[in-house]
Structure formats: C-alpha cells, structure tokens
Amino acid sequence: MADLVDVDSIARAVNLNKFTIYRFAQQHKVPFYRAGRLVRFDVEEVRDWMRDQAKKGAAIEGKS
C-alpha cells in the first residue's frame, strides 16, 4: 500500500470535487481507509477504481 492522502489531495489527483469524493466514500463506492474519524485514500487504488468504472461504462459524476 502506498502513502495515504486526505480528501483534498485525492480530489486534486483525480480531478473530482472533494464533496463528490466524500459522497462516494460514504456510499462505499470508492476505496478508502478510516482511522477513527479520519478518511484516507490511496491514490493508485482510486485511479484503478476510476479505470474500472470507465471500463464498465459507468459515468463518474461530480467533476470539478
């Protein structure tokens, strides 16, 4: 596992609004890790998830 980043960093890395990232995490659509109240993301895991979604033809809404 690579370094984990916060929601602001992952939002910039994948060009999505941070509120979209939070919503996807709340709905368990995007891979994330929780440590207490902190939510962290692995950039490569999220990028892989986005590629998988694109292959399935799923639209990822909420681009900034």
N, C-alpha and C positions, 0 to 999 in steps of 0.2 A: 504494500500500500504506500502510495506517495504521501507527501505532506498534505494535510487537510487545510482547507481555506474557509473563510467565513462567507456569508451570503453576498456581501458587496464584491468580493474578489471573484466568486464564481459567476456572478451576474455579468461582470466585465469580461470574463474569459469566454463566456458562451453567448454574449450579446443578447441577454434577456434582462428584463426588468427584475429587480430584486423581489418585488412583491409576487411576481409570477413564480420565481424560484421558491419562495416561502409557500405559496399555494400548492405547487407540485409536491413539495416535501410533506405538507400537511395531508395531502391526498395519497401519499406514498407512491407517487408516480416517478419520482427521480431518486436515484440512490443518495443516501445521506447517512450521517452518523450523528448520534446525540450523546452528549455528556452532560447529564443534568438538564439544564435549560438551554445549553449551547447546542447549536446545529452547525455541523461542519460538512464539507463536501470535498471529494477527491475529484480534481479537475478531469483527469483521464476517464474516470468512471462515468462522469456526467456527459462528457463528449461521446463516449461509447454508447451511452443510453440514447443520446440525441441521434446518432447514426442509425441505431436500431429502429428508432421511431420513424426516421426518414425512409428506411427500407420497407417498413410496414405501410408507408403512405399516410402516417398519422401527421396531422398538422400540429405544430407546436405554436400555440398562440401566446401572445404577450410580448412580442419582440419590441424592444425599445427604439 
